[in-house]
Amino acid sequence: MIVEISSTNFRSFRTTQTLSMVKGKGDELPENTFQVENIKDLDLLHSVAIYGANASGKSNLLRAVRSMKRIVTESSQRGISLPLVPFKFNKDNLHKPTEFEIVFIVNKVRYQYGFSATEEQIFDEWLFAYPRGRAQKWFERVWDAKDKKHLWHFGSSFVGSKQIWQNATRENSLFLSTAVQLNSEQLKPLFDWFKKTLRFSTVDGFDPEYSASLCIENKKEEVLKLLRAADLNIDDINVETEDFSPSTLPAEMPEPIKELIIDGMKDKKMLNIQTIHLTKEGNSVALDLEEESDGTQKFFAFAGPWIDVLTNGYVLFVDELHDNLHPKLVRFLVELFHNKKTNPKNAQLIFTTHETSILSQDVFRRDQIWFCERNQEQETIVYPLSDFSPKKGKDNLVAAYLSGRYGALPFVRPLDMGINNHGE
């Protein structure tokens, strides 16, 4: 579970920007929130929707967490360049490190973990645990710019071969990652949380093979239930596996590229996915998935990840959830996270969207709606709807948003095409 995410000097974020999943003071829509077990007075949100103009920096919120995950899970590998891009619209930021921090829950304990880094080097790194609400410093790594070395501090609650792990940590790798590679049992649940719990979709959505694999793994009925609930008129799914054949590659493809693909697909299976529809007379008609509409293909691709995340209590980040989906399907997918029956393990959803039909107090609490806006310095500012204190259950959020009351809208100017009265 995520409590809070912060990012500084990353892409369009110059100053520290924070997205909070902590429930605000309002008592509306209680099903959209949940109380964290074993942690007093901490209620979290099941979902957050992020609105903003194109190029406002919405996607960079998701990129920040994705980059953090990648660095945690991969930085122990030699020769890796860290996937970090500083804020480029201020020359002072170009040579400053990017900083990430995340507060999250693992095994009923709250943790605060973060680091600052450039592409070439980790500067600072810190981890605090809060068992029974009391802070414990597990480790802290601070860059001494004068002596060009790291200063290390370990708390008494952190156990294991600290000195060995410290000595093995390279300048461009995280201590957390290195220690886990060298068998730190205490840090392994945190590493696994980054690796397994954080799930991401791009604007292009998910690979449909994700959903198809669930159909093969005896979870087809769960996929079909979701498709039927969405009224896609799909009665069944057929998934067949076959060996990859080089003959399926285009003849005009350059040989070097063809050889790379053949080598990469060696010993892998191809999935042939078909949807089964019933005619009025009850006869079955099979369609290749590619014959379905773009919306149906995207929803099918979403089905597997959605089931997986809800079943296991993961955290899902989706960029442009509305793309190729009907507004009612967007609302349907979001509200699966707000239902205790479909979300028994308190999975969380964080997504960007332009879909205003769900910008409603019937769907979201005021603290679940966030905005991104670029200021005159070209930096992204992130803020929640609750900053504006809209009236509970009364204000028309769509009208207020589109009128500019909350900002985060594009400023569209008249287009002068230089055409005179004669059309020349």
ABEGO torsion letter per residue (X at the ends): XBABBBBBGBEABABBBBBBABBBABABGAAABBBBBGBBGBBBBABBBBBEBBGAGAAAAAAAAAAAAAAAAAAABBGBBBBBBBBAABAAAAABBBBBBBBBBBGGBBBBBBBBBBAABBABBBBBBBBGGBBBBABBBBBBAAAGBBBBBBBAABBEBAAAAAAABBAABBAAAAAAAAGBAAAAAAAAAAAAABBBBBAAEBBAAAAAAAAAAGAAAAAAAAAAAAGAGBABBBBBBBBBBAAABBAABBAAAAAAAAAAABGBBBBBBBBBBBBAAGBBBBBBAAABBAAAAAAAAAAAAAAAAAAAGBBBBBBGAABGBBAAAAAAAAAAAABAAABAAGBBBBBBBABAAABBAAABBAAABBBBBBBAAGBBBBBBAAAAGBBBGABBAAAAAAAGAAEGBBBBBBBBAGBBAAGX
